Amino acid sequence: MPKTALISDIHGNIDALKSVLADIDQQGITEILCLGDIVGYGAAPAECLRLVRERCKATVIGNHDAYTLVNLNDYKIERRVSAGILHAQQALTDEEKQWIRSLPLSAEVGAITIVHATLHMPDSFEYLKGRTDFLRHFEKQRTPVSFFGHTHKPEIALLRGDLDVGFGIPGEGEVLLDRARACAINVGSVGQPRDGSTGATYGIYDPEQHSFTLRRVSYDIQKAAQRILNASLPEENALRLFKGA
């Protein structure tokens, strides 16, 4: 298995996605996996989806992706979320929606597993946080390492014992993983980071070294925010790009 880039939570931010893909190319990485939420919040869902289909070896479905397939009137969703979904529903073709429908909730690719939210309840799209959640997640994990997104915050969890999980926040640099213990890694968000950083964020897994590297990439935030405003999407979706929150 070659070095692999893992991208997640693009959320219709084509400017961030293009910058991340350019950085991946500069790293000489050809295998890319997408952990879901291609659409939502941002102004360019169709453009992002087409790039993901072109560049990614495997993709799993995220909750925002799944929402494009349903009638939002059946759900109680605040406008900052629903507006982006409605925008995506209008922008995507029937064939593109059918492609989303075909996506799995999780997938094993070589020595790693990818999922948007959790392995123990992948279809509920609950946030994976806290010792109990991670223990349930690890019970379903059959590979040495899994990667997930959804919270938009980078994190590494290590199964240290039957009932013991250790947590850490990766910095920008290579982290050697413990080959004897299962780990689960949140790769952060390409299109809408929420950990105080404004850089488009993704991860690289090196199977030979069994290591993870977090990458943050600068992009034209002003351009991305203006796209949101031009599309008559909520101003909050634009403003939070400048805050990383």
ZIKA-V347843 format. One record per residue. N is the residue number from 1. SS is DSSP state (A for helix, B for strand, O for the rest). PSI is psi in whole degrees, -180 to 180 (999 if undefined). OMEGA is omega as a letter, one per 30 degrees, with the letter a starting at -180 (999 if undefined). Layout:
n=[N,N]
ss=[SS,SS]
psi=[PSI,PSI]
omega=[OMEGA,OMEGA]
//
This chain:
n=[1,2,3,4,5,6,7,8,9,10,11,12,13,14,15,16,17,18,19,20,21,22,23,24,25,26,27,28,29,30,31,32,33,34,35,36,37,38,39,40,41,42,43,44,45,46,47,48,49,50,51,52,53,54,55,56,57,58,59,60,61,62,63,64,65,66,67,68,69,70,71,72,73,74,75,76,77,78,79,80,81,82,83,84,85,86,87,88,89,90,91,92,93,94,95,96,97,98,99,100,101,102,103,104,105,106,107,108,109,110,111,112,113,114,115,116,117,118,119,120,121,122,123,124,125,126,127,128,129,130,131,132,133,134,135,136,137,138,139,140,141,142,143,144,145,146,147,148,149,150,151,152,153,154,155,156,157,158,159,160,161,162,163,164,165,166,167,168,169,170,171,172,173,174,175,176,177,178,179,180,181,182,183,184,185,186,187,188,189,190,191,192,193,194,195,196,197,198,199,200,201,202,203,204,205,206,207,208,209,210,211,212,213,214,215,216,217,218,219,220,221,222,223,224,225,226,227,228,229,230,231,232,233,234,235,236,237,238,239,240,241,242,243,244,245]
ss=[O,O,O,B,B,B,B,O,O,O,O,O,O,A,A,A,A,A,A,A,A,A,A,A,A,A,O,O,O,O,B,B,B,B,O,O,O,O,O,O,O,O,O,O,A,A,A,A,A,A,A,A,A,A,A,O,O,B,B,B,O,O,A,A,A,A,A,O,O,O,O,A,A,A,O,O,O,O,A,A,A,A,A,A,A,A,A,A,A,A,A,O,O,A,A,A,A,A,A,A,A,A,O,B,O,B,B,B,B,O,O,B,B,B,B,O,O,O,O,O,O,O,O,O,O,O,O,O,O,O,A,A,A,A,A,A,A,A,A,A,O,O,O,O,B,B,B,B,O,O,O,O,O,O,B,B,B,B,B,B,B,O,O,B,B,B,B,B,O,O,O,O,O,B,B,B,O,O,O,O,O,O,B,B,B,B,O,O,O,O,O,O,O,O,O,O,O,O,O,B,B,B,B,B,B,B,O,O,O,O,B,B,B,B,B,B,B,O,O,O,A,A,A,A,A,A,A,A,A,A,O,O,O,O,A,A,A,A,A,A,A,A,O,O,O]
psi=[128,174,140,133,140,121,149,158,60,-41,49,16,87,-31,-42,-44,-45,-38,-40,-44,-36,-39,-41,-44,-40,-28,-6,23,132,-16,122,135,140,131,16,177,60,-35,179,147,-53,176,-9,59,-42,-43,-41,-43,-41,-37,-40,-44,-35,-37,-22,135,-38,149,139,159,141,171,-39,-37,-46,-35,-23,-12,1,169,114,-16,-17,0,152,101,132,155,-36,-25,-51,-34,-43,-35,-45,-40,-42,-40,-37,-31,-31,146,166,-39,-39,-37,-36,-36,-44,-43,-29,-10,142,162,-31,163,145,125,103,-126,10,160,139,143,154,-47,-80,153,-27,-25,63,-28,-7,-18,40,154,140,104,145,156,-45,-45,-46,-36,-41,-39,-47,-29,-30,-9,123,-4,163,-31,144,155,140,175,-125,-46,-16,17,120,142,147,129,135,128,103,-17,180,-38,25,121,131,147,149,158,116,139,-176,98,166,134,119,129,156,116,-19,-6,141,145,155,133,128,124,5,-167,133,-50,-13,70,146,29,23,-8,142,-5,141,129,138,177,159,129,128,105,-29,-45,-11,59,160,136,125,132,137,130,129,151,175,89,-39,-41,-43,-41,-40,-34,-42,-46,-40,-28,5,32,163,135,-32,-37,-29,-45,-36,-19,-31,-13,-19,40,999]
omega=[a,l,a,l,a,a,a,l,l,l,l,a,a,l,l,a,a,l,l,l,l,l,l,l,l,l,a,a,a,a,a,l,a,a,l,a,l,a,l,l,a,a,a,a,a,l,l,a,a,l,l,l,a,a,a,l,l,a,l,a,l,a,l,l,a,a,l,a,a,l,a,l,l,a,l,a,l,a,a,l,a,a,l,l,l,l,l,l,a,a,a,l,l,l,l,l,l,l,l,a,a,a,l,l,l,a,l,a,a,a,a,l,l,l,l,a,a,l,a,l,a,a,l,l,l,l,l,a,l,a,a,l,a,l,l,l,a,l,a,a,a,l,a,a,l,l,a,l,l,a,a,a,l,a,l,l,a,l,a,l,a,a,a,l,l,a,l,l,a,l,l,a,a,l,l,a,a,a,a,a,l,l,l,a,l,a,l,a,l,a,a,l,a,a,l,l,l,l,l,a,l,a,l,l,l,a,l,l,a,a,l,l,l,l,l,a,l,l,a,a,l,l,l,l,a,l,a,l,l,l,a,l,a,l,l,a,l,a,a,l,a,a,a,a,999]
//
